[in-house]
Amino acid sequence: MTIEPPIYLVMVEIRNETSEEERRNMAEYCVTGGTGFIAAYLVKSLLEKGCFVRTTVRDPGDAEKVGFLMELAGAKERLKIMKADLTEDGSFDEAIQGVVGVFHTASPVLVPYDQNIQATLIDPCIKGTLNVLRSCSKASSVKRVVLTSSCSSIRYRFDVKKQQITSLDESHWSDTEYCKRYNLFYAYAKTVAEKEAWRVAKETGMDLVVVNPSFVVGPLLAPHPTSTLLLILAIVKGLRGEYPNTTVGFVHIDDVVAAHILAMEECKASGRLVCSSSVAHWTQIIEMLKAKYPSYPFENNVAVKKETTVRISWKQARYKSWASQHSNRFLKCLMTVSRVSKKKDFYELSHCPRQIPLFVFFLHRIKAVKIMNLCQMQTPH
């Protein structure tokens, strides 16, 4: 029986065929927020490709937090860890000056929703994005900026709640008034930050591409817990309370990183790239966790009131036929269970949809984009 490779490996094979990429392998990139979940994997992948990498953290001297980055293959020769703070003007100037591309991933995710939310979440996300982009505009070496946004900047809308619309694409935006009314501060911050990024790009002529991933999952790379892990731990400990009666989209970290690198390297990439691969109802997630860890006394407390289910995908119909062709392959990939130690298994489970039998309603379209030569996409306004 022939075992087909995971989609992201196929993408790597395709990208490596281009001579342009070979010439870029020795290029230098900046990845903001290097200890973050997505950023750390980006640093790892860029180093594996032979690139020079600069990454920013608030305290480069904190060995407990940043030490794992220097243990990555190629880090000692090609990685610089530099100090920068999202809330300080000009803080990223030194890290960005001289690089050819910037991946801006740094942004708070899980913070207490209290009276300090403006300072702990909203300002670092919005002002931090503007600070990074100002530094990019000063650096003549920067050819492209790839911004990590979120499906949260697309899905939260009054017309969705009223069931007036059930399908969204990259042309839609979350309603900031809706986000404020329902205390969706993360979605609010990501929406405003992305809109501000597009405003700056339009005013300055900056080459900006945005990746909008759904719920990013995958095994730990950093020694500290990710927001996904903390969420799962809260569920297992019974601290989560009632779960929404709805579905949630997932995408594996390998695919998110591949999307970011492709967005940087493919000259025809533009606009917003929705990056999501599978969906599960909260009931499925809870039941899977209960079956895996029956000794934990948590219950399936799903709300009685059903929320509107909304799908987010690219609006270009041409990609849908490709997605359906590869659904079986990706489903096999999703259902592959890692055989690891109990402690590591718990961490792997905490973010890995490949262990959850999920119904795939659309696949990430990154390979489709490459195959179809990345037709020009609409730039949001």
N, C-alpha and C positions, 0 to 999 in steps of 0.2 A: 504494500500500500504506500503510495506516494504522499508524504506529508508536506503540505504547502507552507511556505514561510509566512510569518506574520506580515501584515501589510506594511508596517513601518520599515521592515528589512528590505522589502521590494523597493520602497521609495529610495532608500539609501543606494541601492544598486543602480537605480535609474539616474539619480543625481550625480553619481560618481562617473558617469559616462561623459560628462561635459568637460571640455578642455578649459572652459571659463572657470569652473569650480576648482580645477587643479591649480590654476593660477592664483586663485583666492585663498588656497589652503594656508599660505603663510601670512595672510592678512591679520590685522589686529582688530579685535572687537572689544566693546565695553558692555558688560552685563551688570545692570544695577541690582542691588540687593542680593548679593551672591549667596547668602545663607538661606534664601527662600527656597521653597519646594521646586518651582519651575526653574528658577535661576540657577540653582546648584546643578541640575541636570543639563541645563544649557551650557554651563561652564565645562562640565564633563564631556559633553558631545563635541564642543568646539575644540577642546584639547585633543580629543581622539582623532579629529580631522586634521590635526597639525597646525591649527591656528594659534596665534598669540592672543591672550585674553587678559583684559583688565576687569576686575569686578570690584564693586564698591560695597562697603559695610560701614556701620557707624563706628565700630572700634576694631581696627585690624589687629590690635594687640590682644584681643580676647581669644586666647588659644582654644578655650573650651568650645567656642561657637564657630570659629573659622578654621580650626586645625584640620578638619576632615577635607577641606578644599585642597590644602597643600599635599595631601596624600593621594590625590588623583593622579593618574598616569599623565606625565608630561607637565605637571604643575610646577615642579621645581625649575624647569627650564623656560616655561612659557606663560606662567600665570603671575600677575601682580594683583595683590589685594590692597585696595586704596581706601582712604577714609572719605566719606561723604555723608551728608545728612539731608534728607528730603526737605526739611523745613528751612534750610540755610541757603540764601541766595548765593549763587556762584560756587556752591560746594562741589559741583560736579565738573567744573571747568577743567581741572588738571587731569581727571580720569578720562575725559572725553577728547581732549585736544590730541590730535594725531591718529585717532582710530578711524577706520573706514565705515564702521557701522555700529549702531547702538541698539541693544535690546533693553528696553525699559520695562522691567518686571516688578520692581520694588513697590510694594503697597501693603499697608496693614490689611489683615483679613478678619481675624477674631480679636475683638477688644470688648471690654465691658460696655454695654449700652447704658451709660450713665450721663451725668452732667458734663463729663469731659469728652464726649464723643466728637465734638468739633476738633479738639486738639489731638485726640488719639487716632482718629480714623479719617475724618473728612479733609482736614487741612493737609496731612501728609500725602493723601491720595491726589487731591486736586492741585495744591500748591507744589507738591513734589513733582508732579508731571510737568508743570509749567517751568519749574527750575531746571529740570533735565533738558527740556526742549530749548530753553534759552541757551544752555551750555552747548547744545548741538548746533544751534544757529551761529554761535561764535566760532565753531571749529570748521574751517574750510575743508578739512580732510573727510568729514562725515558725508557719505554718499546716501545713506538710507537709515531711517529709524524704524524699528519694529516695536510697537507698543502692545503690551499684554493688557487687554481689557477683559471682558467677561460677557457671557450670555445674560448676566444680570443687567447689562445696559440695554437689553433688547426686550425682555419678556414681561416686565412689570408695568401694566397699563390698565386703565379703566375699561377699555373696550374688551380686553381679555376677561376681566372679572365679570363683566356683564354678558359674556358669551357671545359678543357681537363679532368676534374674530377668534379663530382657533389655530391659525397657522401664521407664523412670523418668519421674516427673513432679514437679511442684512440691511434692508432699507428702513426697518422699524427701530424705534428707540423707546426705552422705558420712560414713563411719565414721571418727572421729578416730583410733581405734586402728589401723585399716587404714592411714591416712595416715602415722602415725608408723612403722609397721612397714616400709613401702616408701619412706620418706624423701620423701613427698609434702608437703613443708613449706608450699608455697603453698596447696595444697588444705586442709591442716590449718588454716592461719591464716584463710583466707576462711570456712571452715565455722564455726570458733569465733567469729570476729568477727560473722558474720551472726546466729548464735544469740544472742550477747550483745546485739545490736541489737534483736532481737525481745523479749528479756527486758526491756530498758529501756523499749521502747515499751509493753509490757503494764503495767509498773509505773507509768509516768508518764502513760499515755493519749496518748502521742505518735502523730500520724498518720504512719505509716511505710509506704512502698512500696519494694520491693526489685526491682531488675532483675538477672537472672542471664544474662549473655551467654556464648556459647561463645567460640571463638577469634576475637578481633576483628581485622578486616583492613581495609585501605584506604590511600590515599595519604598521604604525610607532610604534616603541617601545621607541626609544630615543626621547627627546624633540627637537632635531635639525633635519633639513631636510637631507634626504639621496640623493645620486647622482641621483637615479631614480626620486625622487620628483623634484629635480632641473631641470631635463631634461623635465619632463612633464610641469612644470611651464613655462619653456622657450617656449614650444610649444603653450601653452594656451595664452601666452602674445604676440605671433607672432614674437618672437625673434629667432626662430630656423632657419628661412630661408627655403631653399629647403631640402626636405627629400629624402633619397635614395629610389630608386624604387626597393625595395627588401623586404624580410621578416626578422623577428627577432625572435629568440627563447626566450621563457619565462620559468621560473620555480619559484614556490612559495617558500617563505622563510621557511615555515614549512617543505617542502620536502628537502630543502637544509640542514637544521639543522639535520633532520633525517638521511640524507646521511652521514654527518660528524660523527655523533655519532655511526652509524653502522660501518663506516670505522674504527673508533677507537676500538670498542668493538668486532667486529667479527675477530677472530684470523686468518681466511683464506683470509681476504681482502688484496689486494695488487694492485700495479700498479695505473693506472689512472681510475677514475670513472666519466664518463660523466653524468652530472645531468641536464636534461632538459626535459620539459614536453609538451610544445605546441608551436605553431608558428603562427604569424600573419603578414600580410603585413602592411607596414606603413599606407597605405590608410585605412585599417580597424581600426587601432588605432586612427587616426585623426578623422574619421567619428564617432566613438564611443564617443570621447571627445566632438565633436561638438554637438552631440545629447544630451549629458549629461549636457553640459554647453553652451547653445545657445547664452547667452549674451556676451560671449567672442568673439571678432572679429578676430579669426584666421582662416586661409584658408588651404585647403588641397594642399599644394605646393609640390607635389611629382615630382621628376625629370622625364623627358620624357624618358631618356635613362634607359633601364632596366638592372639591375645588375644580375649577375649569382646567382641563388638560390642554396645554398649548405645545405645538411643535415649532422648533426653530431650525431652519435649514436655509441653504442658499436658494434664491428664487429662480436661478437659471435651471430650466426644466431639463436641459441636456445632461446634467449631472445625475439626475434621478435614475436613469436607466443603468448607468455605470454602478451606482450604489447597490441596486438590486442584484446585479451579477455577482457581487462579492459578499453578499450577506452571509452565505453559508460558511465561507472561509473565516470571516470575522467572528461568527458565532462560535466556531470551533476554538478560536483563539480565546474568546471570552470564557469558555468553559474549561480551560486548562487549569488544573489545580497544582500549585507549587508544593513540592514535598520538602518541607523545611522543619527546623526545630520548633517546639511549641511557642517559645517566646517570639521568635522571628515570624512564625506562622501567624501569630496574632497581629503583629504589625503589618504583615503582608495583607492579611485579610482586611485590615482596617481601611486600606485604600485600593483594593484590587478587584475591579469588576470582572476580571477574567475568572474569578471563582464564583461568580453569580450567574445563574442561567437567565440571562436577560433577553427580552424580545427586542430585536434590532429594528427600529422603525426608520432610521436613516444612518448612513455611515459618514464618517468624516470624509470630506471630498478632496483631501490633499493630493492623493495619487491621481485622482481624476483631473485635477487642475494641471498637474505636470503632463499627463498624457495629452490633454487637449490644449496644451501650449498656453495655458493661462490667458484666456480671452479677457480683454479689458473689462474690469468690473466697475460698478458705479461707486464713485467716491461720495461718502455722506456729506451733507451740508447742514 
